[in-house]
Amino acid sequence: MAPGFTPYSETGRQASMDAALLMLLGDGVSGEFGARTACAPDCYGYHAGWVLLQSLQIISGLRWEREEMARNLRCRHAERPISSLMIAGAADFGILSVVHEALGGDIATTQVTVLDRCQTPLLLCELYAKRMGFAVEVVQADLVNWMKPRHFDVILGHSILSFVVPDQRRAFISSLSSHLAPHGRLMLYQSIRPALGNGLLKFGQDETRQWIGAARAAWEAAGERFFLLRKEFPESIVAEFCRAKQTHAVGSIAELADMLRDAGLESELKKLFDSLTPHRAATPKSVYEKWVISGFR
């Protein structure tokens, strides 16, 4: 085990989440912001709100997928040691913490790369890795256009296809496939909404007010937990999150399997849970199923 390495724990993850909140929201004395300037004007509210709403337990984050994600990574690592892994898109360090949990001390000998269009989640991943004592490479780029000759044993993504406009998804899957090593595996965890097709997912005014109300109640119930942050409830962050969180539904698991086949990959599809599970999704209310889509040659 590398010197200074800290094994995964929920306590450590939560402490890192608190540090991320302080980085994103600033403290109550200076009112300064940390990573805000790393965001484009239209995505700060999404990234800050994502971390805040997880901390307030308004959304579940990776809670319901975490065990399955970690198990799949452990199985892959046992079959064929993972020497390189890419996280394709990251709202924060959540997926990185799953890799940390799954690989344990072996993460020190694994080249872990996080790629995202925005610098803020990359800063959060660097924050987490530094606190836990392992190295991580961060790359700010758009995967659709990322032409670097890099190949990975595992490419891991969570809800990433929702952030890709429907007419670019085939090119996106093709790009992911091009970055897989010869025996590599693509692991995508994705919500499927057959009733919505590829329609736009956007919060309405009523839902935004409901989310602000729920977050305010949770903030007030938290008492002194957020004492390092500004004292008033950051309503504007929740409102900005609801405004910025616009994605496109993924309506067909069969269509995704076709895209993987066109990219030269075989696929394994497994349903994890549906909207009856008490998973608090960070999307407007809709009926969905959560699937893991694995692609390999």
C-alpha positions in Angstrom: 0.0 0.0 0.0 1.4 3.4 -1.0 2.6 5.7 1.8 -0.2 8.1 2.8 -2.9 6.0 1.2 -6.2 6.0 3.0 -8.7 3.1 2.4 -12.2 4.0 1.3 -14.7 4.8 4.0 -18.1 6.5 4.1 -16.7 8.8 6.8 -13.8 9.8 4.5 -16.2 10.3 1.6 -18.5 12.5 3.6 -15.6 14.6 4.9 -14.5 15.1 1.4 -18.0 16.1 0.4 -18.0 18.7 3.2 -14.6 20.0 1.8 -16.1 20.1 -1.7 -19.0 22.2 -0.4 -16.7 24.6 1.2 -14.7 24.9 -2.1 -17.9 25.5 -4.1 -20.0 27.7 -1.8 -17.3 29.7 0.1 -17.4 30.4 3.8 -19.7 32.7 5.8 -16.9 35.1 6.8 -15.3 36.0 3.5 -18.1 35.0 1.2 -15.5 33.9 -1.3 -16.0 31.1 -3.8 -13.4 28.5 -4.7 -14.1 26.6 -7.9 -16.8 28.9 -9.2 -14.4 30.6 -11.6 -13.6 27.2 -13.1 -17.1 26.8 -14.4 -18.7 28.3 -17.5 -21.5 30.7 -16.4 -24.2 28.1 -17.3 -22.9 25.2 -15.3 -21.8 26.5 -11.9 -25.3 26.1 -10.5 -25.4 22.5 -11.7 -22.1 21.5 -10.0 -22.6 23.4 -6.8 -26.2 22.3 -6.6 -25.3 18.7 -7.2 -23.0 18.6 -4.2 -25.3 20.6 -2.0 -28.4 18.5 -2.7 -26.4 15.3 -2.1 -25.2 16.6 1.2 -28.8 17.6 2.1 -29.9 14.1 1.0 -32.4 15.5 -1.4 -30.9 13.4 -4.2 -29.3 9.9 -3.8 -26.3 10.4 -6.0 -24.7 7.0 -6.6 -26.1 5.4 -3.4 -28.3 2.8 -5.2 -25.7 1.9 -7.9 -22.6 2.0 -5.8 -22.6 -1.6 -4.6 -23.1 -2.9 -8.1 -20.5 -0.6 -9.6 -17.9 -1.6 -7.1 -18.7 -5.3 -7.5 -18.4 -5.1 -11.3 -15.1 -3.4 -11.0 -13.8 -5.9 -8.5 -14.8 -8.8 -10.7 -13.1 -7.2 -13.8 -10.0 -6.5 -11.7 -9.9 -10.1 -10.5 -10.3 -11.5 -14.0 -7.8 -9.2 -15.6 -6.0 -6.6 -13.5 -7.0 -3.0 -14.4 -4.0 -1.0 -15.3 -5.8 2.0 -16.7 -9.3 3.3 -16.2 -11.1 6.4 -17.5 -14.1 8.0 -15.9 -16.1 9.5 -18.7 -17.8 12.6 -17.3 -18.0 13.5 -13.6 -20.3 15.8 -11.7 -18.1 15.5 -8.7 -15.8 12.8 -7.2 -18.5 10.2 -6.7 -17.5 7.8 -9.4 -13.8 8.2 -8.4 -14.7 7.2 -4.8 -16.4 4.0 -6.2 -13.1 3.2 -8.0 -11.2 3.9 -4.8 -13.6 1.5 -2.9 -13.4 -1.2 -5.5 -9.7 -1.3 -6.2 -8.5 -0.5 -2.7 -4.7 -0.1 -2.5 -4.4 -1.3 -6.1 -5.6 2.1 -7.2 -2.0 3.3 -6.6 -0.8 1.2 -9.5 -3.8 2.0 -11.8 -3.7 4.9 -14.1 -7.0 6.6 -13.3 -8.0 9.4 -15.7 -11.1 11.6 -15.3 -12.3 13.4 -18.3 -15.0 16.2 -18.3 -15.9 19.3 -20.3 -15.8 21.5 -17.2 -12.8 22.0 -14.9 -14.8 22.1 -11.6 -15.5 18.3 -11.3 -11.9 17.7 -12.2 -10.8 20.0 -9.3 -13.2 18.0 -7.0 -11.6 14.7 -8.1 -8.1 16.1 -7.4 -9.4 17.2 -4.0 -10.6 13.7 -3.2 -7.5 11.9 -4.5 -5.2 14.2 -2.6 -7.1 13.6 0.6 -7.1 9.8 0.1 -3.4 9.6 -1.0 -3.5 8.4 -4.6 -2.8 10.0 -7.9 -5.4 10.9 -10.6 -5.0 12.4 -14.0 -7.6 15.0 -15.1 -8.4 16.0 -18.7 -10.7 18.8 -19.7 -12.1 17.8 -23.0 -15.3 16.8 -24.9 -15.2 13.1 -25.4 -17.0 13.3 -28.8 -14.1 15.3 -30.1 -11.3 13.8 -28.0 -8.8 12.4 -30.5 -5.9 11.5 -28.2 -4.4 8.0 -28.9 -5.2 6.7 -25.4 -6.6 3.3 -24.6 -8.1 2.1 -21.3 -8.8 -1.3 -19.7 -12.1 0.1 -18.3 -14.2 3.1 -19.3 -16.8 4.0 -16.7 -19.7 6.4 -17.0 -22.8 7.3 -15.0 -25.8 8.9 -16.6 -23.4 10.4 -19.2 -25.6 9.7 -22.2 -28.3 12.0 -20.8 -25.8 14.9 -21.3 -25.2 14.0 -25.0 -27.7 15.3 -27.4 -29.5 12.4 -29.2 -28.0 12.9 -32.6 -24.5 12.8 -31.2 -24.9 9.6 -29.1 -23.8 7.3 -31.8 -20.6 9.3 -32.4 -20.1 9.4 -28.6 -20.3 5.6 -28.2 -18.0 5.3 -31.2 -15.5 7.6 -29.5 -15.6 5.6 -26.3 -15.1 2.4 -28.2 -12.0 3.8 -29.9 -10.4 4.4 -26.5 -10.9 0.9 -25.3 -7.8 -1.4 -25.0 -8.0 -4.7 -26.9 -9.6 -6.5 -23.9 -11.2 -3.4 -22.5 -14.7 -3.0 -21.1 -17.1 -0.2 -21.3 -19.4 0.2 -18.3 -22.3 2.6 -18.5 -24.9 3.1 -15.8 -27.8 4.8 -17.4 -31.5 5.6 -16.7 -33.8 4.6 -19.5 -37.2 6.3 -20.0 -39.2 4.5 -22.7 -42.2 6.8 -22.3 -40.2 9.9 -23.0 -38.2 8.7 -26.0 -35.3 11.2 -26.4 -37.3 14.1 -25.0 -35.9 17.1 -23.1 -35.8 16.7 -19.3 -36.3 20.1 -17.7 -37.6 21.3 -14.3 -40.7 23.4 -14.4 -41.5 26.3 -12.1 -43.6 24.2 -9.7 -40.9 21.5 -9.4 -38.2 24.1 -8.9 -40.2 25.7 -6.0 -40.7 22.2 -4.5 -37.0 21.5 -4.6 -36.1 24.8 -3.1 -38.6 24.2 -0.3 -37.3 20.6 0.4 -33.7 21.8 0.4 -34.5 24.8 2.7 -36.2 22.4 5.2 -33.2 20.0 5.1 -30.8 22.9 5.5 -32.6 24.2 8.6 -32.8 20.7 10.0 -29.1 20.2 9.6 -28.4 22.8 12.3 -24.7 23.5 12.8 -23.5 20.9 10.3 -22.9 23.6 7.6 -21.5 26.2 10.1 -18.4 26.9 7.8 -20.7 27.9 5.0 -22.6 31.1 4.6 -25.3 31.3 7.3 -28.3 31.9 5.0 -29.8 29.1 2.9 -28.3 29.3 -0.6 -31.6 29.3 -2.4 -30.1 30.7 -5.5 -27.9 27.6 -5.9 -30.8 25.3 -5.8 -32.7 27.5 -8.3 -29.6 27.6 -10.6 -29.3 23.8 -10.4 -32.9 23.4 -11.5 -32.4 25.8 -14.3 -29.0 24.4 -15.5 -30.1 20.7 -15.2 -31.4 20.2 -18.7 -30.8 16.8 -20.2 -32.3 14.5 -22.9 -33.9 11.2 -21.9 -32.6 8.0 -23.2 -35.7 6.1 -24.4 -34.5 2.7 -25.6 -32.1 0.1 -24.2 -32.3 -1.7 -27.6 -31.1 1.4 -29.4 -28.1 1.6 -27.1 -27.3 -2.0 -27.8 -27.4 -1.2 -31.6 -25.0 1.7 -31.0 -22.5 -0.5 -29.3 -22.8 -3.1 -32.1 -22.2 -0.4 -34.7 -19.1 0.7 -32.7 -17.8 -2.9 -32.9 -18.7 -3.9 -29.4 -20.7 -6.8 -28.0 -23.0 -5.9 -25.2 -24.3 -7.2 -21.9 -27.4 -5.5 -20.5 -28.7 -5.7 -16.9 -31.5 -3.9 -15.3 -30.6 -2.6 -11.8 -33.8 -1.0 -10.5 -36.8 1.1 -11.5 -38.5 4.3 -10.4 -40.4 2.3 -7.6 -37.0 2.0 -5.8 -36.7 4.9 -3.3 -33.9 6.4 -5.3 -34.1 10.2 -5.3 -33.2 11.1 -8.9 -31.8 14.5 -9.7 -34.3 14.9 -12.6 -37.9 16.0 -13.0 -40.4 13.3 -12.0 -40.7 10.6 -14.6 -40.9 6.8 -14.9 -37.4 5.3 -15.5 -35.4 2.1 -15.2 -31.7 2.1 -14.3 -29.5 -0.2 -16.4 -25.8 -1.2 -16.6 -24.7 -1.5 -20.2 -21.4 -3.3 -20.7 -19.5 -3.2 -24.0 -16.6 -5.3 -25.1 -14.9 -6.8 -28.1 
